[in-house]
Structure formats: C-alpha cells, structure tokens
Amino acid sequence: MKTLSKDALLIAPRQELIDTIEQLQMRLQEVEFTLAWFQRQVFGTKSERFVPDNSQLSLDLGVAPIERKATSLPVAAHTRTKKQPVEGHGRGPMPTHLPIIDVVIEPEHDVSGWKRIGQDESWEYDCKPQSMFIRRYIRPKYVRPGDEDAGVVIGNLPARPVEKGNMGPGLLADIVVDKYVYHTPLDRQRRKYEAQYQVTFAESVLCDAVRNAAFWIEPIYNVLAEDLLKAAYLQADETSIKVLWHELKGKAHTGWYWGYHDPIGKIVVFDFQMT
C-alpha cells in the first residue's frame, strides 16, 4: 500500500485554502461593484441613474449605411454671384407702445444758412423711478352773508379705501402687488419708501394696508372660489402654520393653509382654516 508523505498531506489543504481565498476575493470584487452601482443610483447625478428594464427585449437593428450619391449641377461659366448680406444681432424695431421722449442734438458747428438733408436716429430704453405724490383734498367752506341759519356749505370727501386713512388706492395696490407678485417683503418695501421718497411707514401700517386691500378684493376672491368649486378636477395641497389666535392666549395654534388649483380653468385659490 502506497502511503503519502507528510509534505503531501500538508500541500493538499493549503491548495484548498488558496482556492477558497481566490473565490472570496472574486466575490468581494462583485460585492464592491454592486455596492458602487447602488451608490451611484442613490447619490450620483441624474445622468448616472439609468436603470435598464430587464423585461424589455432588445432589438438588434443594424444601422443601414447612408449612400451618398454625387449630383452634378450645371454651372454657367463666368457667372458672378452676389453675396447675401449677413444679418446682424440688432435690437429689432423700436417699440411704439411706450412713450417716446425726443432729444434733438444740433451740431456744435454754426449751421446758419445750411440746408437740412436728413437726420440720424438712435434710441435706447430708459425708465424713471416710481413716483409718489400727495393727493390733497381742498374743500372750500362757504357761508351766505346775512343768513346765519344757512350754516356752512362744504363739499363731501369722495369714498376712499380706508376711512380717515392716509393711503390712496394706488399705494395700496402697489404694496399688495410688490408683496404677492414680486415677492417683496413688507420690511424691504418700508426701506424702499424711506430711501427713494424719504417717507417712513411703520411695518404695522404696511400690514394694515395689506389687510385693508384684502377687504376690498374679497368679492373677487369669492367669485373665483365659486368658479373653482364647479370644476370637475381639482388639485389641492395643505401646509401647517403656527398662528396666534385671540381665543388661545399665551400659545401658538396650528392652522392649515390650503391651496386649490383648477388646471383646466387656470384658477388658484388659497384658503386658511384654523382646524
């Protein structure tokens, strides 16, 4: 009977260990590759996030070669060609819906006795800062001489957005449009009025202006809300917001701000609810 030497008995387990180590190393490389792939899907850029659909069959469509056929064109001998003018990057025609202020610039040269043969025109956009003005109501008082019983006659003030207030409808509209259309906070508007017009409004006064303007446009809001509820399809979203409520003193209450959208009628309505 042939017996194995001691060295042969040691070599066999060693080779098995080497094979096992190589298999584990290959498995580790596969796991690292898979992990790197998932990391790219989660944290990588959008261009790296393509996940192929394994159920989708591939179409082995070959790309047909494009045959270029040579075409012959008759060319007249000694034919002069006129180059087409290259269109520049001009500003386009001057708008006609804007007010135009003409500035005539005469030559510095004495043109007495000269004949005008034309003119050169150029134009530019410009604007003036928004202007603020005071509307002062002057109401003369009249009495009838010798008739004390007639009393004093004076004209009535027109209806104004805020009774005994100092903001006209144009200023109220300007504050609301800047806040909700151009997203300008009231504090920034307050600083704008101080810097441009040297007029100081307390921020609480601007808040009252927004509230007073909302009172006058509430009928429009109600009409939009009625039209919105007639829509067959609506989109809605809710947002919680902390508010102070006079019935809950000393702590903030969680209210709900709802947004409704009619994608067909292009109507958006916001609604606030305390609960």
Helices and strands as residue ranges (DSSP letters): H 6-43, G 46-48, E 141-143, G 148-150, E 152-154, H 169-180, H 186-197, H 203-229, E 235-245, E 248-262, E 267-273
